Amino acid sequence: MLRKEEPATQLARRYGISEQTLYRWRDEFISGGQARLSGKGGTEPGAGKELEKLQREIESREQVIGELTFANRILKKLMGPSL
């Protein structure tokens, strides 16, 4: 449809949707692309919050790993050269 290779009526009939739906999807596709290119459009709604949550989880796990590494070094020093 964007390349105007086939009429909208023919495409709508082929895919079993109304022309109105086809045109609406086209408009949403174009406006979404324009928004994304201008830096205003993001990913899916809520993706930013999900990303922040995952980053906090990573930071928390990195802290735990650091603490365990530190404790492991202390235990190795206390055990002496036998290990």
N, C-alpha and C positions, 0 to 999 in steps of 0.2 A: 504494500500500500504506500509506503514512504517513497519507494522508487517509481511509483505510478505505473507498475508493470501490468497490474490488473485493476479493474474497477472495484470500488469498495463493495458494491452490491454482490459481485461474484465472490469476493473473499468472505463476506459475511455469510453467504449461503453455504459456501464450502465448509466453514467451521461451525455452522449452526448457531450463529449469534446475530443479533440485530445490527443494522448499520450504525445506529446510535451508539451501541456498546463499542463497536469497532472504532468509531471516531473518538469516543471518550478515552479508550485505551491509548489511542495514538496521541491525543493531547496530553495525557498523563505521562506517557513515555517521553515526549519532547520536553515538557516542563521539568520533569525529573532530571533529565540529562542537562538541561540548561542550569538548573539549580546546583547540580553536582559540579559542573564545570566552573561555576562562579564561586564555589566554596561554601555555598549556603546549604546545599543538600548534604545530608549525612547518610549514614547507613540506616538500617531499620530502626524504628522507634524503640527506645530502651536499650539500644546497643551500647551507648555511652555509659550508662549505669552498670551494665553487665561487665564492660571492660574495666571500669573502676573497681568493681567487686573482685574481679579476677586478679587485678594488680595488687589489691590489698592482701588477698590470699597468698600470692607469691611472696610479698614482702614478709608476711607472717611466717611462712615456711622457711624463708631464707634466714630469719632471725632464729628460729628453732634449730636449724642446721648449724648456724654459727655457735649457738650455745652448746649444742652437743659436741661439736668439734673442740671447743674450748675445754669442756669437761673431760673429754677423751684424752686430751693432751695432759691435763693435770693428773688423771689416773695413771697414765703411762709413766709420768715422772715419779709418782709415788711408788709405783711397782718396781722401779729401778731398771737396771740394764738387763734383767732376766727376760724381758720381752723383746 
